Amino acid sequence: MKLNELRDNPGAARSKKRVGRGPGSGVGKTAGRGIKGQKSRSGVAIKGYEGGQMPLYQRLPKRGFNKPNRKSFAVVNLGLIQKFIDEKKIDAKSDITEDALIESGLVRRKKDGIRVLAKGDFTAKVKITVTGASKGAVAAVEKAGGSLTVTTAPAAE
Protein backbone atom coordinates (compact mmCIF):
# COMPACT_ATOMS: atom_id res chain seq x y z
CA MET A 1 0.00 0.00 0.00
CA LYS A 2 1.30 3.44 -0.96
CA LEU A 3 0.04 6.86 0.06
CA ASN A 4 -0.67 7.78 -3.55
CA GLU A 5 -2.79 4.65 -3.99
CA LEU A 6 -5.23 5.41 -1.13
CA ARG A 7 -8.80 5.76 -2.43
CA ASP A 8 -12.28 5.85 -0.97
CA ASN A 9 -14.49 2.83 -1.65
CA PRO A 10 -16.44 3.26 -4.88
CA GLY A 11 -19.67 5.17 -4.12
CA ALA A 12 -18.53 6.27 -0.64
CA ALA A 13 -18.13 9.95 -1.54
CA ARG A 14 -21.05 11.36 -3.54
CA SER A 15 -20.51 14.70 -5.25
CA LYS A 16 -22.65 17.62 -4.06
CA LYS A 17 -25.80 18.38 -6.05
CA ARG A 18 -25.17 21.71 -7.84
CA VAL A 19 -28.56 23.38 -7.96
CA GLY A 20 -29.57 26.46 -9.93
CA ARG A 21 -27.23 25.83 -12.87
CA GLY A 22 -29.59 26.07 -15.84
CA PRO A 23 -32.48 24.07 -17.28
CA GLY A 24 -30.33 21.25 -18.64
CA SER A 25 -29.19 20.20 -15.17
CA GLY A 26 -32.67 19.14 -14.02
CA VAL A 27 -32.39 21.35 -10.91
CA GLY A 28 -32.28 24.78 -12.54
CA LYS A 29 -34.51 27.84 -12.07
CA THR A 30 -36.21 27.16 -8.71
CA ALA A 31 -33.41 24.77 -7.68
CA GLY A 32 -35.69 22.04 -6.34
CA ARG A 33 -37.48 24.39 -3.93
CA GLY A 34 -40.82 24.49 -5.75
CA ILE A 35 -42.73 27.71 -6.42
CA LYS A 36 -43.44 30.45 -3.86
CA GLY A 37 -43.97 29.95 -0.14
CA GLN A 38 -41.75 30.45 2.88
CA LYS A 39 -39.51 27.48 2.17
CA SER A 40 -38.69 28.66 -1.33
CA ARG A 41 -37.13 31.83 0.06
CA SER A 42 -33.78 32.31 1.75
CA GLY A 43 -33.33 32.89 5.50
CA VAL A 44 -35.98 30.38 6.61
CA ALA A 45 -35.91 28.76 10.06
CA ILE A 46 -39.04 26.76 10.87
CA LYS A 47 -37.61 23.65 12.52
CA GLY A 48 -39.99 23.32 15.48
CA TYR A 49 -42.90 25.16 13.88
CA GLU A 50 -46.20 23.28 13.68
CA GLY A 51 -48.40 25.67 11.71
CA GLY A 52 -49.56 27.68 14.72
CA GLN A 53 -50.33 24.61 16.86
CA MET A 54 -48.45 24.62 20.16
CA PRO A 55 -45.13 22.89 19.34
CA LEU A 56 -44.32 19.56 20.95
CA TYR A 57 -41.36 20.92 22.90
CA GLN A 58 -43.67 23.49 24.52
CA ARG A 59 -46.47 20.99 25.23
CA LEU A 60 -44.24 18.74 27.34
CA PRO A 61 -43.72 19.69 30.99
CA LYS A 62 -40.44 21.09 32.21
CA ARG A 63 -38.52 18.63 34.39
CA GLY A 64 -35.41 18.63 36.48
CA PHE A 65 -33.26 21.21 38.13
CA ASN A 66 -29.59 22.14 37.99
CA LYS A 67 -28.25 23.32 41.31
CA PRO A 68 -26.44 26.60 40.59
CA ASN A 69 -23.94 26.29 43.46
CA ARG A 70 -23.19 22.56 43.25
CA LYS A 71 -19.66 21.42 43.97
CA SER A 72 -17.58 19.84 41.23
CA PHE A 73 -14.73 17.56 42.30
CA ALA A 74 -11.74 16.34 40.36
CA VAL A 75 -11.96 12.53 40.53
CA VAL A 76 -8.98 10.19 41.00
CA ASN A 77 -9.02 6.40 41.23
CA LEU A 78 -6.79 4.53 43.68
CA GLY A 79 -5.43 2.36 40.85
CA LEU A 80 -4.04 5.48 39.14
CA ILE A 81 -2.42 6.72 42.35
CA GLN A 82 -0.78 3.28 42.73
CA LYS A 83 0.42 3.41 39.11
CA PHE A 84 1.99 6.86 39.67
CA ILE A 85 3.67 5.61 42.86
CA ASP A 86 5.09 2.60 40.97
CA GLU A 87 6.39 4.91 38.23
CA LYS A 88 8.02 7.14 40.91
CA LYS A 89 5.94 10.15 39.81
CA ILE A 90 4.52 10.42 43.34
CA ASP A 91 6.75 10.06 46.39
CA ALA A 92 5.15 7.41 48.63
CA LYS A 93 7.35 8.29 51.61
CA SER A 94 5.89 11.79 52.05
CA ASP A 95 2.22 12.61 52.56
CA ILE A 96 0.13 12.65 49.39
CA THR A 97 -1.82 15.91 49.34
CA GLU A 98 -3.95 17.51 46.64
CA ASP A 99 -1.02 19.73 45.66
CA ALA A 100 1.22 16.64 45.25
CA LEU A 101 -1.39 15.04 42.96
CA ILE A 102 -1.52 18.17 40.79
CA GLU A 103 2.28 18.47 40.71
CA SER A 104 2.65 14.86 39.55
CA GLY A 105 0.24 15.51 36.66
CA LEU A 106 -2.36 13.02 37.86
CA VAL A 107 -4.93 15.80 38.30
CA ARG A 108 -5.11 18.85 36.08
CA ARG A 109 -6.86 21.22 38.47
CA LYS A 110 -8.37 21.15 41.93
CA LYS A 111 -11.89 22.49 41.15
CA ASP A 112 -13.79 22.32 44.49
CA GLY A 113 -11.41 19.65 45.75
CA ILE A 114 -10.19 16.18 44.82
CA ARG A 115 -12.24 13.06 45.49
CA VAL A 116 -10.65 9.61 45.63
CA LEU A 117 -12.58 6.57 44.40
CA ALA A 118 -11.79 2.90 45.03
CA LYS A 119 -11.36 1.62 41.43
CA GLY A 120 -8.18 -0.41 40.90
CA ASP A 121 -5.72 -2.25 43.15
CA PHE A 122 -3.92 -0.37 45.90
CA THR A 123 -0.96 -1.77 47.83
CA ALA A 124 1.17 1.23 48.89
CA LYS A 125 1.34 2.18 52.55
CA VAL A 126 0.81 5.95 52.29
CA LYS A 127 -0.91 8.85 54.03
CA ILE A 128 -3.37 10.61 51.73
CA THR A 129 -5.13 13.90 52.51
CA VAL A 130 -7.92 14.93 50.12
CA THR A 131 -11.25 16.79 50.14
CA GLY A 132 -13.40 13.71 49.57
CA ALA A 133 -13.23 9.93 49.34
CA SER A 134 -15.63 7.03 48.90
CA LYS A 135 -16.05 4.50 51.73
CA GLY A 136 -14.48 1.82 49.53
CA ALA A 137 -11.41 4.00 48.93
CA VAL A 138 -10.92 4.64 52.65
CA ALA A 139 -11.24 0.90 53.35
CA ALA A 140 -8.79 -0.03 50.57
CA VAL A 141 -6.11 2.42 51.78
CA GLU A 142 -6.47 1.28 55.41
CA LYS A 143 -6.32 -2.37 54.29
CA ALA A 144 -2.99 -1.59 52.58
CA GLY A 145 -1.71 -0.15 55.88
CA GLY A 146 -2.03 3.54 55.07
CA SER A 147 -4.47 6.25 56.07
CA LEU A 148 -6.85 8.41 54.08
CA THR A 149 -7.86 11.69 55.71
CA VAL A 150 -10.85 13.61 54.37
CA THR A 151 -10.82 17.38 54.90
CA THR A 152 -13.88 19.55 54.46
CA ALA A 153 -14.01 21.61 51.30
CA PRO A 154 -13.26 25.30 51.80
CA ALA A 155 -16.30 27.54 51.44
CA ALA A 156 -16.68 29.12 47.99
CA GLU A 157 -15.86 32.81 48.03
Secondary structure, DSSP 8 states (H G I E B T S, - for coil): --GGG----TTSS------SS-GGGSS-TTTTS-SSSGGGSSS---TT--TTS--HHHHS-------TT---BEEEEHHHHHHHHHTTSS-SSS-B-HHHHHHHTS-S--BT-EEEE--S------EEEESEE-HHHHHHHHHTT-EEEE-------
